[in-house]
Amino acid sequence: MLRYLPVILSLALTVYCVVDAIQTQDGAARNLPKIVWLLLILLFPIVGPAAWLIAGRPRKGPRGLPQQRRPRGPDDDPDFLKDL
């Protein structure tokens, strides 16, 4: 059973990265187009998913959706400053 563990982990990592890459918006993937990332993940079992997690995954919120920046203080909040 222990000898199958690396194969199962590699397969699970590949499936996770493929699903994550598919759910990422087209322009949100870093460094390469989305289709190239998918090919790298599928063709290179260990290196492809590791490269996606390190260099291809968007830095923004889940699935590449940009998060709204909340103001840090009242002087950074345009709505607050507008009401003054």
Secondary structure, 3 states (H helix, E strand, C coil): CHHHHHHHHHHHHHHHHHHHHHHCCCCCCCCCCHHHHHHHHHHCCCHHHHHHHHHHCCCCCHHHCCCCCCCCCHHHCHHHHHCC
